[in-house]
């Protein structure tokens, strides 16, 4: 079944709202459906990575973000920052610091840079 771009955006917003409310099963279902409907859209993949971070499955989050989201857009600052968080929480601090420094140097989103800076401060990396 094909969905319009407008419908896809609306469903993405619903999935992210569900994610923030802890409705992981519902959000995951929507993200997976959106990913299947448009496999080249980074949004649902990023959402799945974020979902796994919120569930505490940092290894799975890092895998999704690194192998899927960054394959779609290697320069995406949000994917890089969230990957940094997943790596940090998984105890892979050196890898996390490298990713987060890249966000600060190359990133174009203020929210991504703020997340990167905060995590680098927590890691103690300069």
C-alpha distance (Angstrom), angle and dihedral (degrees) to the residues before:
residue distance angle dihedral
X1 . . .
X2 3.78 . .
X3 3.75 121.5 .
X4 3.76 128.1 -164.3
X5 3.78 123.8 -112.8
X6 3.81 88.7 -110.0
X7 3.81 91.8 52.7
X8 3.79 90.3 47.3
X9 3.81 91.9 52.4
X10 3.80 91.4 47.6
X11 3.81 92.3 50.1
X12 3.81 90.0 46.8
X13 3.79 89.9 54.6
X14 3.80 90.3 48.9
X15 3.81 90.3 50.4
X16 3.81 92.7 50.2
X17 3.81 91.4 46.8
X18 3.78 88.7 51.1
X19 3.78 90.4 48.9
X20 3.82 92.0 54.5
X21 3.81 88.9 48.5
X22 3.81 93.6 51.4
X23 3.81 94.3 -108.5
X24 3.80 91.2 139.0
X25 3.79 99.7 157.9
X26 3.79 93.4 51.8
X27 3.80 93.6 43.0
X28 3.78 92.4 48.1
X29 3.80 90.7 51.3
X30 3.80 91.7 51.8
X31 3.81 94.1 44.9
X32 3.82 90.8 50.0
X33 3.80 92.0 48.5
X34 3.80 91.4 49.0
X35 3.80 90.9 47.4
X36 3.81 90.3 52.1
X37 3.80 91.7 47.2
X38 3.81 93.4 51.3
X39 3.82 112.4 14.2
X40 3.81 93.1 -179.6
X41 3.83 94.1 59.0
X42 3.80 111.3 101.1
X43 3.83 94.2 -160.9
X44 3.81 99.3 81.3
X45 3.82 91.5 42.4
X46 3.79 91.0 51.2
X47 3.80 88.2 48.3
X48 3.81 91.3 53.3
X49 3.79 90.9 50.6
X50 3.78 91.2 50.0
X51 3.80 90.3 46.8
X52 3.79 91.7 56.0
X53 3.81 90.5 48.6
X54 3.81 89.6 54.2
X55 3.80 90.1 48.3
X56 3.81 89.8 52.3
X57 3.82 94.4 -114.5
X58 3.80 95.1 128.9
X59 3.80 96.4 163.7
X60 3.80 92.1 55.2
X61 3.80 90.5 45.0
X62 3.81 91.7 52.0
X63 3.80 90.8 48.1
X64 3.81 93.2 51.4
X65 3.78 94.2 44.6
X66 3.79 95.9 45.2
X67 3.80 101.3 38.4
X68 3.78 100.1 33.9
X69 3.80 113.0 19.5
X70 3.79 96.5 40.6
X71 3.80 90.6 43.5
X72 3.79 87.0 60.2
X73 3.81 93.6 45.7
X74 3.82 117.1 2.6
X75 3.82 92.0 -171.5
X76 3.81 98.4 50.4
X77 3.81 105.5 131.7
X78 3.81 93.9 -157.9
X79 3.80 92.6 53.4
X80 3.82 90.8 46.2
X81 3.82 92.6 49.5
X82 3.79 95.0 46.3
X83 3.81 89.6 45.6
X84 3.80 87.5 53.3
X85 3.80 89.6 53.2
X86 3.82 92.4 48.3
X87 3.81 91.7 48.9
X88 3.80 91.6 46.8
X89 3.81 92.8 50.3
X90 3.82 89.5 46.5
X91 3.81 88.6 57.7
X92 3.81 94.4 -108.4
X93 3.80 93.6 126.7
X94 3.81 99.4 159.3
X95 3.83 91.8 52.5
X96 3.78 90.1 44.6
X97 3.80 92.4 51.2
X98 3.81 91.7 50.7
X99 3.82 92.0 51.3
X100 3.78 93.2 45.1
X101 3.80 93.5 48.9
X102 3.80 87.8 53.5
X103 3.80 89.5 54.8
X104 3.80 91.1 52.5
X105 3.79 92.2 47.6
X106 3.80 100.6 39.8
X107 3.80 107.0 14.0
X108 3.76 121.5 113.5
X109 3.79 101.9 -165.0
X110 3.78 120.2 88.1
X111 3.81 92.6 -151.4
X112 3.81 90.7 51.5
X113 3.79 90.8 48.6
X114 3.81 91.3 48.5
X115 3.82 91.0 51.8
X116 3.81 90.8 47.0
X117 3.81 93.4 49.0
X118 3.80 92.7 47.3
X119 3.80 92.3 50.3
X120 3.80 93.2 45.3
X121 3.79 88.7 52.5
X122 3.81 89.6 50.9
X123 3.80 92.2 47.7
X124 3.78 89.8 47.6
X125 3.80 92.6 -125.9
X126 3.77 119.9 146.4
